[in-house]
Amino acid sequence: MDIKNIIVHEVDKFKSETSGDSVVRVNPRKEENPINKHSISLVSQLTKLFRNTGLSSGNFKEPADDQDDISKFEKLLNKNFVNSEFFDYVNFTQIAARDFRDILSKAANAKGGYLWFNHYIFNEKHFLSVVLLRKKDTLRIKDLSLDPVEGIDLDKLHMAARVNLSDWRANDPLKTRYISFRVGKSSGGVTDYFSDFIGCQEYTVAKEDTADLIDITIEFCKNHKLTPEKTEFAKHEVYDKCKGWVDDDQPVLLKNISTLLDTLFSYEDNNSGRFLEIAQSEPYSLNNEIKIDRTILGNLLRYRGNNSKMNISFNSDLLDDLVVFDPTTEHLIFKEIPSKLLVQLRKREAD
């Protein structure tokens, strides 16, 4: 990663002592933060959080008609990001921070914090990350006494966006989801203000993308009448490849998965590209680039289900071996029981 520009501004939200109304104030930094060991360490931590967080994805909001306009944030980028560089990064981020202040002031329950802007190059592509860092009270030991100090919360991403500037500038119809972002767990207007600030539209949750990927893989295997052994092999290959791409911060492209499967298997009907065809047709209609949720991806290698009475989960390659399904009676037969469960069952019989 080649870090080009870093800056942080404070967007403080507090109650006025005189009126009691909420006040939002920007405390702007006058010059870029130096790229030193502290800023590099923070970039590393935030990058790790981006990789380990289920992110939403989308693009900048399209104007509804001739009377509508693009978002303020995209306007700022159009004006300030030229020829793959920001000619006045400080001014760009200060204006963005003031725009964020205006939106934040309309969100009653939203909190302020430190607005972090980071422009960097990775794999020859330019990215801009914008992160709202929450304030966090912590302690330090000074003269053998515990003193309260204000820090930043790096346990998880609260509000964050990462724009693939190169894909945005390329205006490639196959790369329409160039924004990845996190808007927190709260619903409604509490978190909508951040996506409004970025100007993102129709984002898709990574969990939904990954769940669709699993269904598409299974449908692909059934479509080509792959044996159970080959089906398990295909699922493991898709899992390993997707996990590897995510670990390396590489895009997960349906076209690449389709090519992988075509390379691994030969079909009697010579119907190559079927995976991509399934993925981009109804009911999935996925874009070429999808976002991956690591937890959901693990379901590609497992069968699982639960209700109010039980929770069942097992590796998919155990089916027809240690786990047998009878479609007539809809019964599952387990030929091996986990040792702890076996001890409990034997104890019950002994009692």
C-alpha positions as a LaTeX table, in Angstrom:
\begin{tabular}{lrrr}
\hline
Residue & $x$ (\AA) & $y$ (\AA) & $z$ (\AA) \\
\hline
Met1 & 0.00 & 0.00 & 0.00 \\
Asp2 & 1.31 & 3.43 & $-1.00$ \\
Ile3 & $-0.18$ & 6.11 & 1.28 \\
Lys4 & $-0.54$ & 9.43 & $-0.56$ \\
Asn5 & $-2.58$ & 11.74 & 1.72 \\
Ile6 & $-3.86$ & 11.61 & 5.30 \\
Ile7 & $-5.81$ & 14.15 & 7.32 \\
Val8 & $-8.19$ & 14.14 & 10.29 \\
His9 & $-10.78$ & 16.77 & 11.31 \\
Glu10 & $-12.87$ & 16.87 & 14.47 \\
Val11 & $-16.64$ & 17.08 & 14.10 \\
Asp12 & $-17.85$ & 17.78 & 17.63 \\
Lys13 & $-21.50$ & 17.50 & 18.67 \\
Phe14 & $-22.59$ & 18.89 & 22.04 \\
Lys15 & $-25.48$ & 20.61 & 23.78 \\
Ser16 & $-25.47$ & 24.38 & 24.10 \\
Glu17 & $-25.31$ & 25.50 & 27.73 \\
Thr18 & $-27.60$ & 28.44 & 27.00 \\
Ser19 & $-30.30$ & 27.00 & 24.73 \\
Gly20 & $-29.91$ & 23.27 & 25.39 \\
Asp21 & $-30.00$ & 22.64 & 21.65 \\
Ser22 & $-27.53$ & 20.34 & 19.89 \\
Val23 & $-24.63$ & 22.15 & 18.26 \\
Val24 & $-22.28$ & 20.61 & 15.69 \\
Arg25 & $-18.90$ & 22.25 & 15.21 \\
Val26 & $-15.98$ & 21.46 & 12.91 \\
Asn27 & $-12.46$ & 21.77 & 14.25 \\
Pro28 & $-10.48$ & 21.56 & 10.98 \\
Arg29 & $-6.85$ & 20.62 & 10.66 \\
Lys30 & $-4.92$ & 23.23 & 8.69 \\
Glu31 & $-2.44$ & 20.87 & 7.01 \\
Glu32 & $-2.15$ & 17.21 & 6.14 \\
Asn33 & $-1.13$ & 14.75 & 8.84 \\
Pro34 & 2.42 & 13.52 & 8.41 \\
Ile35 & 2.88 & 10.00 & 7.11 \\
Asn36 & 4.84 & 8.58 & 10.04 \\
Lys37 & 4.82 & 5.43 & 12.14 \\
His38 & 1.70 & 6.54 & 14.06 \\
Ser39 & $-0.41$ & 7.29 & 10.99 \\
Ile40 & 0.85 & 4.17 & 9.23 \\
Ser41 & $-0.13$ & 2.10 & 12.29 \\
Leu42 & $-3.64$ & 3.60 & 12.26 \\
Val43 & $-4.00$ & 2.94 & 8.52 \\
Ser44 & $-2.97$ & $-0.68$ & 9.14 \\
Gln45 & $-5.55$ & $-1.10$ & 11.91 \\
Leu46 & $-8.34$ & 0.47 & 9.87 \\
Thr47 & $-7.45$ & $-1.64$ & 6.82 \\
Lys48 & $-7.70$ & $-4.76$ & 8.97 \\
Leu49 & $-11.11$ & $-3.63$ & 10.23 \\
Phe50 & $-12.28$ & $-3.09$ & 6.65 \\
Arg51 & $-11.19$ & $-6.61$ & 5.72 \\
Asn52 & $-12.85$ & $-8.24$ & 8.73 \\
Thr53 & $-16.14$ & $-6.35$ & 8.57 \\
Gly54 & $-19.23$ & $-7.30$ & 6.59 \\
Leu55 & $-19.49$ & $-4.29$ & 4.29 \\
Ser56 & $-22.26$ & $-2.92$ & 2.15 \\
Ser57 & $-21.51$ & $-1.86$ & $-1.41$ \\
Gly58 & $-22.90$ & 0.44 & $-4.05$ \\
Asn59 & $-22.18$ & 3.50 & $-6.16$ \\
Phe60 & $-22.88$ & 7.21 & $-6.16$ \\
Lys61 & $-26.53$ & 8.15 & $-6.48$ \\
Glu62 & $-27.63$ & 8.68 & $-10.06$ \\
Pro63 & $-29.61$ & 11.90 & $-10.77$ \\
Ala64 & $-33.32$ & 11.08 & $-10.93$ \\
Asp65 & $-33.94$ & 13.53 & $-13.80$ \\
Asp66 & $-32.52$ & 16.64 & $-15.48$ \\
Gln67 & $-33.58$ & 18.72 & $-12.48$ \\
Asp68 & $-31.73$ & 16.49 & $-10.03$ \\
Asp69 & $-27.98$ & 16.63 & $-9.40$ \\
Ile70 & $-25.18$ & 14.38 & $-8.21$ \\
Ser71 & $-24.27$ & 14.32 & $-4.52$ \\
Lys72 & $-22.13$ & 17.02 & $-2.93$ \\
Phe73 & $-19.43$ & 14.46 & $-2.15$ \\
Glu74 & $-19.17$ & 13.30 & $-5.76$ \\
Lys75 & $-19.09$ & 16.93 & $-6.89$ \\
Leu76 & $-16.17$ & 17.51 & $-4.55$ \\
Leu77 & $-14.34$ & 14.49 & $-5.93$ \\
Asn78 & $-14.98$ & 15.59 & $-9.52$ \\
Lys79 & $-13.50$ & 18.97 & $-8.76$ \\
Asn80 & $-10.57$ & 17.91 & $-6.60$ \\
Phe81 & $-9.44$ & 14.47 & $-7.81$ \\
Val82 & $-7.88$ & 15.14 & $-11.20$ \\
Asn83 & $-5.29$ & 13.07 & $-13.08$ \\
Ser84 & $-5.12$ & 10.55 & $-10.22$ \\
Glu85 & $-4.24$ & 13.07 & $-7.52$ \\
Phe86 & $-5.78$ & 15.63 & $-5.18$ \\
Phe87 & $-4.40$ & 19.04 & $-5.99$ \\
Asp88 & $-5.68$ & 20.53 & $-2.66$ \\
Tyr89 & $-6.37$ & 17.68 & $-0.27$ \\
Val90 & $-6.75$ & 19.94 & 2.77 \\
Asn91 & $-9.41$ & 22.12 & 1.18 \\
Phe92 & $-11.25$ & 19.10 & $-0.24$ \\
Thr93 & $-11.50$ & 17.41 & 3.16 \\
Gln94 & $-12.37$ & 20.63 & 5.01 \\
Ile95 & $-15.34$ & 21.22 & 2.70 \\
Ala96 & $-16.37$ & 17.57 & 3.08 \\
Ala97 & $-16.17$ & 17.87 & 6.87 \\
Arg98 & $-18.45$ & 20.93 & 6.80 \\
Asp99 & $-20.93$ & 19.06 & 4.59 \\
Phe100 & $-20.83$ & 16.20 & 7.09 \\
Arg101 & $-21.48$ & 18.68 & 9.89 \\
Asp102 & $-24.60$ & 19.95 & 8.13 \\
Ile103 & $-25.97$ & 16.42 & 7.68 \\
Leu104 & $-25.01$ & 15.40 & 11.23 \\
Ser105 & $-26.88$ & 18.36 & 12.70 \\
Lys106 & $-30.13$ & 16.97 & 11.24 \\
Ala107 & $-29.64$ & 13.50 & 12.76 \\
Ala108 & $-30.94$ & 13.89 & 16.31 \\
Asn109 & $-29.34$ & 10.82 & 17.93 \\
Ala110 & $-26.11$ & 10.72 & 15.91 \\
Lys111 & $-22.75$ & 11.36 & 17.56 \\
Gly112 & $-19.71$ & 13.22 & 16.34 \\
Gly113 & $-16.08$ & 12.17 & 16.38 \\
Tyr114 & $-12.96$ & 12.45 & 14.25 \\
Leu115 & $-13.42$ & 12.36 & 10.48 \\
Trp116 & $-10.42$ & 10.55 & 8.94 \\
Phe117 & $-9.58$ & 10.84 & 5.24 \\
Asn118 & $-6.95$ & 8.59 & 3.67 \\
His119 & $-5.95$ & 8.49 & $-0.02$ \\
Tyr120 & $-3.76$ & 5.55 & $-0.99$ \\
Ile121 & $-2.77$ & 3.28 & $-3.88$ \\
Phe122 & $-3.19$ & $-0.49$ & $-3.73$ \\
Asn123 & $-2.63$ & $-2.86$ & $-6.65$ \\
Glu124 & $-2.18$ & 0.17 & $-8.92$ \\
Lys125 & $-5.63$ & 1.53 & $-8.04$ \\
His126 & $-6.44$ & 4.70 & $-6.11$ \\
Phe127 & $-8.69$ & 4.51 & $-3.05$ \\
Leu128 & $-10.14$ & 7.06 & $-0.65$ \\
Ser129 & $-11.28$ & 5.89 & 2.78 \\
Val130 & $-13.43$ & 8.10 & 4.99 \\
Val131 & $-13.89$ & 6.89 & 8.57 \\
Leu132 & $-15.74$ & 8.42 & 11.51 \\
Leu133 & $-13.57$ & 7.55 & 14.50 \\
Arg134 & $-15.51$ & 7.51 & 17.76 \\
Lys135 & $-14.07$ & 9.01 & 20.91 \\
Lys136 & $-13.35$ & 6.60 & 23.73 \\
Asp137 & $-12.44$ & 7.22 & 27.36 \\
Thr138 & $-9.48$ & 5.17 & 28.52 \\
Leu139 & $-6.83$ & 5.25 & 31.24 \\
Arg140 & $-3.10$ & 5.82 & 31.38 \\
Ile141 & $-0.61$ & 5.44 & 34.21 \\
Lys142 & 1.28 & 8.63 & 34.99 \\
Asp143 & 3.46 & 8.98 & 38.09 \\
Leu144 & 1.97 & 5.65 & 39.21 \\
Ser145 & $-1.52$ & 7.14 & 39.16 \\
Leu146 & $-4.41$ & 6.31 & 36.86 \\
Asp147 & $-5.38$ & 9.27 & 34.71 \\
Pro148 & $-8.40$ & 9.33 & 32.41 \\
Val149 & $-7.54$ & 10.24 & 28.81 \\
Glu150 & $-9.52$ & 10.55 & 25.61 \\
Gly151 & $-8.67$ & 8.07 & 22.87 \\
Ile152 & $-10.31$ & 6.62 & 19.76 \\
Asp153 & $-12.31$ & 3.42 & 19.49 \\
Leu154 & $-10.56$ & 0.97 & 17.17 \\
Asp155 & $-12.44$ & $-2.13$ & 18.28 \\
Lys156 & $-14.77$ & $-1.96$ & 15.28 \\
Leu157 & $-15.82$ & 0.19 & 12.36 \\
His158 & $-18.80$ & 2.41 & 13.21 \\
Met159 & $-19.15$ & 4.63 & 10.15 \\
Ala160 & $-16.76$ & 4.16 & 7.23 \\
Ala161 & $-16.62$ & 4.30 & 3.45 \\
Arg162 & $-13.99$ & 3.27 & 0.92 \\
Val163 & $-14.25$ & 4.59 & $-2.63$ \\
Asn164 & $-12.35$ & 2.87 & $-5.42$ \\
Leu165 & $-11.44$ & 6.09 & $-7.20$ \\
Ser166 & $-9.93$ & 4.32 & $-10.20$ \\
Asp167 & $-13.07$ & 2.26 & $-10.88$ \\
Trp168 & $-15.26$ & 5.32 & $-10.31$ \\
Arg169 & $-13.24$ & 7.35 & $-12.82$ \\
Ala170 & $-13.16$ & 4.47 & $-15.33$ \\
Asn171 & $-16.98$ & 4.53 & $-15.55$ \\
Asp172 & $-16.94$ & 0.82 & $-16.43$ \\
Pro173 & $-20.49$ & $-0.64$ & $-16.50$ \\
Leu174 & $-19.09$ & $-3.91$ & $-15.09$ \\
Lys175 & $-17.71$ & $-2.10$ & $-12.04$ \\
Thr176 & $-20.74$ & $-0.30$ & $-10.70$ \\
Arg177 & $-20.14$ & $-1.08$ & $-7.05$ \\
Tyr178 & $-17.03$ & 0.95 & $-6.34$ \\
Ile179 & $-18.05$ & 2.05 & $-2.83$ \\
Ser180 & $-17.74$ & $-0.25$ & 0.19 \\
Phe181 & $-19.05$ & 1.07 & 3.45 \\
Arg182 & $-20.22$ & 0.41 & 6.97 \\
Val183 & $-23.03$ & 2.40 & 8.56 \\
Gly184 & $-23.41$ & 0.69 & 11.95 \\
Lys185 & $-26.08$ & $-1.64$ & 13.28 \\
Ser186 & $-28.79$ & 0.87 & 14.15 \\
Ser187 & $-31.73$ & 1.22 & 11.80 \\
Gly188 & $-33.59$ & 4.19 & 10.40 \\
Gly189 & $-32.32$ & 7.73 & 10.37 \\
Val190 & $-29.73$ & 7.10 & 13.06 \\
Thr191 & $-27.25$ & 5.74 & 10.54 \\
Asp192 & $-28.69$ & 6.87 & 7.21 \\
Tyr193 & $-26.92$ & 10.21 & 7.57 \\
Phe194 & $-23.52$ & 8.68 & 6.77 \\
Ser195 & $-24.66$ & 7.08 & 3.51 \\
Asp196 & $-26.39$ & 10.38 & 2.71 \\
Phe197 & $-23.09$ & 12.16 & 3.30 \\
Ile198 & $-21.27$ & 9.86 & 0.87 \\
Gly199 & $-24.22$ & 9.88 & $-1.54$ \\
Cys200 & $-24.37$ & 6.11 & $-2.02$ \\
Gln201 & $-27.38$ & 4.41 & $-3.55$ \\
Glu202 & $-28.86$ & 0.91 & $-3.63$ \\
Tyr203 & $-26.12$ & $-0.72$ & $-1.63$ \\
Thr204 & $-26.13$ & $-4.48$ & $-1.19$ \\
Val205 & $-25.19$ & $-6.20$ & 2.05 \\
Ala206 & $-22.23$ & $-8.57$ & 1.78 \\
Lys207 & $-24.19$ & $-11.28$ & 3.62 \\
Glu208 & $-26.81$ & $-11.32$ & 0.87 \\
Asp209 & $-24.17$ & $-11.47$ & $-1.87$ \\
Thr210 & $-22.42$ & $-14.38$ & $-0.16$ \\
Ala211 & $-25.64$ & $-16.28$ & 0.46 \\
Asp212 & $-26.48$ & $-15.90$ & $-3.25$ \\
Leu213 & $-22.98$ & $-17.13$ & $-4.17$ \\
Ile214 & $-23.60$ & $-20.33$ & $-2.20$ \\
Asp215 & $-26.96$ & $-20.94$ & $-3.88$ \\
Ile216 & $-25.48$ & $-20.24$ & $-7.31$ \\
Thr217 & $-22.61$ & $-22.68$ & $-6.72$ \\
Ile218 & $-25.04$ & $-25.44$ & $-5.69$ \\
Glu219 & $-27.30$ & $-24.69$ & $-8.66$ \\
Phe220 & $-24.30$ & $-24.80$ & $-10.99$ \\
Cys221 & $-23.32$ & $-28.25$ & $-9.70$ \\
Lys222 & $-26.87$ & $-29.55$ & $-10.13$ \\
Asn223 & $-27.10$ & $-28.00$ & $-13.60$ \\
His224 & $-24.05$ & $-29.95$ & $-14.75$ \\
Lys225 & $-25.10$ & $-33.09$ & $-12.84$ \\
Leu226 & $-21.82$ & $-33.25$ & $-10.95$ \\
Thr227 & $-21.32$ & $-36.24$ & $-8.67$ \\
Pro228 & $-21.44$ & $-35.61$ & $-4.89$ \\
Glu229 & $-17.64$ & $-35.89$ & $-4.79$ \\
Lys230 & $-17.18$ & $-33.36$ & $-7.60$ \\
Thr231 & $-19.79$ & $-31.08$ & $-6.00$ \\
Glu232 & $-17.84$ & $-31.01$ & $-2.74$ \\
Phe233 & $-14.64$ & $-30.38$ & $-4.67$ \\
Ala234 & $-16.25$ & $-27.46$ & $-6.53$ \\
Lys235 & $-17.57$ & $-25.93$ & $-3.29$ \\
His236 & $-14.16$ & $-26.18$ & $-1.61$ \\
Glu237 & $-12.45$ & $-24.60$ & $-4.61$ \\
Val238 & $-14.91$ & $-21.68$ & $-4.68$ \\
Tyr239 & $-14.50$ & $-21.25$ & $-0.90$ \\
Asp240 & $-10.68$ & $-21.30$ & $-1.03$ \\
Lys241 & $-10.49$ & $-18.87$ & $-3.96$ \\
Cys242 & $-12.96$ & $-16.37$ & $-2.48$ \\
Lys243 & $-11.27$ & $-16.49$ & 0.92 \\
Gly244 & $-7.88$ & $-15.97$ & $-0.71$ \\
Trp245 & $-9.09$ & $-12.97$ & $-2.70$ \\
Val246 & $-10.63$ & $-11.39$ & 0.41 \\
Asp247 & $-7.47$ & $-12.03$ & 2.46 \\
Asp248 & $-5.40$ & $-10.35$ & $-0.26$ \\
Asp249 & $-7.90$ & $-7.47$ & $-0.52$ \\
Gln250 & $-8.59$ & $-8.47$ & $-4.13$ \\
Pro251 & $-12.01$ & $-8.05$ & $-5.78$ \\
Val252 & $-14.19$ & $-11.17$ & $-5.98$ \\
Leu253 & $-15.40$ & $-11.33$ & $-9.59$ \\
Leu254 & $-18.06$ & $-13.77$ & $-10.75$ \\
Lys255 & $-16.33$ & $-14.00$ & $-14.11$ \\
Asn256 & $-13.17$ & $-15.33$ & $-12.43$ \\
Ile257 & $-15.14$ & $-17.92$ & $-10.44$ \\
Ser258 & $-16.89$ & $-19.01$ & $-13.64$ \\
Thr259 & $-13.55$ & $-19.38$ & $-15.43$ \\
Leu260 & $-12.17$ & $-21.36$ & $-12.47$ \\
Leu261 & $-15.04$ & $-23.86$ & $-12.59$ \\
Asp262 & $-14.83$ & $-24.17$ & $-16.37$ \\
Thr263 & $-11.14$ & $-25.00$ & $-15.98$ \\
Leu264 & $-11.76$ & $-27.63$ & $-13.31$ \\
Phe265 & $-14.56$ & $-29.52$ & $-15.02$ \\
Ser266 & $-15.37$ & $-30.74$ & $-18.52$ \\
Tyr267 & $-19.03$ & $-30.82$ & $-19.46$ \\
Glu268 & $-20.85$ & $-33.18$ & $-21.80$ \\
Asp269 & $-22.89$ & $-30.29$ & $-23.18$ \\
Asn270 & $-19.77$ & $-28.09$ & $-23.51$ \\
Asn271 & $-21.76$ & $-25.35$ & $-21.77$ \\
Ser272 & $-18.97$ & $-23.13$ & $-20.42$ \\
Gly273 & $-19.76$ & $-19.89$ & $-18.63$ \\
Arg274 & $-22.86$ & $-21.40$ & $-17.03$ \\
Phe275 & $-21.93$ & $-20.18$ & $-13.54$ \\
Leu276 & $-21.79$ & $-16.57$ & $-14.72$ \\
Glu277 & $-25.02$ & $-17.01$ & $-16.65$ \\
Ile278 & $-26.85$ & $-18.28$ & $-13.55$ \\
Ala279 & $-25.41$ & $-15.52$ & $-11.35$ \\
Gln280 & $-26.40$ & $-12.68$ & $-13.64$ \\
Ser281 & $-29.88$ & $-13.98$ & $-14.45$ \\
Glu282 & $-33.05$ & $-13.92$ & $-12.36$ \\
Pro283 & $-33.51$ & $-14.30$ & $-9.44$ \\
Tyr284 & $-29.91$ & $-13.38$ & $-8.52$ \\
Ser285 & $-29.00$ & $-10.66$ & $-11.05$ \\
Leu286 & $-25.64$ & $-10.04$ & $-9.38$ \\
Asn287 & $-23.05$ & $-7.59$ & $-10.65$ \\
Asn288 & $-19.71$ & $-9.01$ & $-11.72$ \\
Glu289 & $-18.01$ & $-7.83$ & $-8.52$ \\
Ile290 & $-19.53$ & $-9.05$ & $-5.26$ \\
Lys291 & $-18.77$ & $-8.48$ & $-1.59$ \\
Ile292 & $-18.00$ & $-11.42$ & 0.67 \\
Asp293 & $-19.01$ & $-11.99$ & 4.29 \\
Arg294 & $-16.48$ & $-14.40$ & 5.79 \\
Thr295 & $-18.93$ & $-15.96$ & 8.25 \\
Ile296 & $-21.59$ & $-16.66$ & 5.62 \\
Leu297 & $-18.94$ & $-17.97$ & 3.21 \\
Gly298 & $-18.25$ & $-20.79$ & 5.68 \\
Asn299 & $-21.77$ & $-22.08$ & 5.03 \\
Leu300 & $-20.59$ & $-23.15$ & 1.59 \\
Leu301 & $-18.89$ & $-26.07$ & 3.32 \\
Arg302 & $-21.66$ & $-26.81$ & 5.86 \\
Tyr303 & $-25.32$ & $-27.68$ & 6.10 \\
Arg304 & $-27.09$ & $-25.93$ & 8.92 \\
Gly305 & $-30.56$ & $-25.13$ & 10.18 \\
Asn306 & $-32.37$ & $-24.37$ & 13.39 \\
Asn307 & $-35.76$ & $-23.80$ & 14.95 \\
Ser308 & $-36.99$ & $-23.13$ & 18.47 \\
Lys309 & $-36.23$ & $-26.74$ & 19.49 \\
Met310 & $-32.87$ & $-27.58$ & 17.93 \\
Asn311 & $-29.82$ & $-26.37$ & 16.02 \\
Ile312 & $-28.18$ & $-28.74$ & 13.50 \\
Ser313 & $-24.92$ & $-28.10$ & 11.65 \\
Phe314 & $-22.42$ & $-30.41$ & 9.97 \\
Asn315 & $-19.77$ & $-30.38$ & 7.25 \\
Ser316 & $-21.33$ & $-30.89$ & 3.83 \\
Asp317 & $-18.85$ & $-33.64$ & 2.91 \\
Leu318 & $-20.28$ & $-35.84$ & 5.71 \\
Leu319 & $-23.60$ & $-36.22$ & 3.89 \\
Asp320 & $-24.12$ & $-39.78$ & 2.60 \\
Asp321 & $-21.18$ & $-40.86$ & 4.79 \\
Leu322 & $-21.58$ & $-40.17$ & 8.51 \\
Val323 & $-24.87$ & $-38.35$ & 7.98 \\
Val324 & $-27.62$ & $-39.96$ & 5.89 \\
Phe325 & $-30.76$ & $-38.21$ & 4.69 \\
Asp326 & $-33.90$ & $-40.22$ & 3.89 \\
Pro327 & $-36.00$ & $-38.06$ & 1.52 \\
Thr328 & $-39.05$ & $-40.32$ & 1.97 \\
Thr329 & $-39.33$ & $-39.89$ & 5.74 \\
Glu330 & $-37.35$ & $-36.61$ & 5.82 \\
His331 & $-35.19$ & $-38.08$ & 8.59 \\
Leu332 & $-31.48$ & $-37.49$ & 9.24 \\
Ile333 & $-29.44$ & $-40.41$ & 10.55 \\
Phe334 & $-26.15$ & $-39.66$ & 12.30 \\
Lys335 & $-23.66$ & $-42.53$ & 12.31 \\
Glu336 & $-21.25$ & $-40.66$ & 14.57 \\
Ile337 & $-22.07$ & $-38.47$ & 17.57 \\
Pro338 & $-19.75$ & $-35.84$ & 19.09 \\
Ser339 & $-18.12$ & $-37.21$ & 22.23 \\
Lys340 & $-19.52$ & $-34.59$ & 24.63 \\
Leu341 & $-23.06$ & $-35.20$ & 23.38 \\
Leu342 & $-22.52$ & $-38.95$ & 23.61 \\
Val343 & $-21.45$ & $-38.63$ & 27.27 \\
Gln344 & $-24.61$ & $-36.66$ & 28.07 \\
Leu345 & $-26.85$ & $-39.20$ & 26.35 \\
Arg346 & $-25.19$ & $-42.15$ & 28.09 \\
Lys347 & $-25.47$ & $-40.38$ & 31.43 \\
Arg348 & $-29.18$ & $-39.84$ & 30.84 \\
Glu349 & $-29.68$ & $-43.56$ & 30.10 \\
Ala350 & $-27.69$ & $-44.52$ & 33.19 \\
Asp351 & $-29.86$ & $-42.28$ & 35.37 \\
\hline
\end{tabular}
